Amino acid sequence: MSILYKSSSFETYVYYIIYPILIGISIFFSYGILSYGNLSLFTAFFVLFFIFMLIFSIDSLYRLRYIEVTEDQILIKKIIGSEIIQFKDVEYVYNLMNINGNSLVIWYKDPQTQKSKVILVRPDEKNPSPETGFPVYSYGSIELNITKFIREKATKVNPNYLYRNNPRWFLLCLR
């Protein structure tokens, strides 16, 4: 089987480095601000910001995966091992808009546990602007081809697929 779509290996592995750095920065600055002892409204804002960044980074690091999509299945490669997801197990797929490009979020039912799982994917695909040829990162931009392909395959074989087509920003991201 040939691979039709896949994750960007560069972006996926770079984010495996970026997220731990963000986690470390968040912990360092939160601890530094809180140990300073003078908690004003200004410093409370920064503590909340760093705590949000910590939660977001941990959640994103936990869900980040490298995938390869073929005509019949999705192969999810983890740090340790891999997992095959059939299109009948895909519950929902959407583009996640963020500052540096589109990401893909896939909700699927784990065949062994029958529980829903969510993964975050950095696809090897960008939306070029018709005018400039550079990627466009705006809300409501064109859906990625990988998203369309997975949605089309999942809706054919899964009667429980969620029929929503709403790209989300990272603040409303994975839940």
Residue, then its C-alpha position, 0 to 999 in steps of 0.5 A: m500500500s502506498i502512502l497517500y498522506k503523512s505527517s511532516s516528520f520535521e515539524t512533528y519531531v521539532y514539536y517533540i523538542i519545543y513542547p518540553i522546552l515550553i513546559g520547562i519555561s512555564i514551570f520556571f517562570s511560574y515558580g519564579i513569580l510565585s516565589y517572589g512573594n508579591l502577587s499583584l494583578f499584573t503578576a497574577f496574570f502572568v502566572l495564569f498565562f504560564i500555567f495555561m501554557l504549561i497545561f497546553s504544552i503537556d496536553s499537546l505533547y501527550r497527543l502529538r503523533y506521526i501518521e501515515v494515511t493509506e487507502d485502507q487505514i491510518l498508521i499512527k507511529k508513537i515514540i514506542g510502537s505503532e497503532i493501526i486505525q481503520f477508517k470505521d473507528v474514526e469518530y471526528v476529524y478537523n483542522l486545528m488553526n494555530i499561529n504557525g499553520n494548520s494541524l489536524v486533530i483526529w478523534y477515534k475509538d480504540p478497538q481494544t478499549q472502545k474508548s475515544k482517543v484524540i491525537l494531534v498531527r502536524p501534516d506535511e501539507k500547507n494551504p497556499s494562498p492563490e495570490t502569493g503562493f505562501p501558506v495561509y493561516s487564517y480562520g476558515s481557510i481552506e481545509l487540508n486535503i488529508t482532512k477531506f480524505i479521512r473525513e470522506k473515508a470515515t463517513k462512508v464506513n462509520p454511521n456514527y461519524l460526527y458531521r461537523n465541519n468547524p475548524r477550531w483555534f488552539l485555545l479550544c483545541l483538543r477537547 
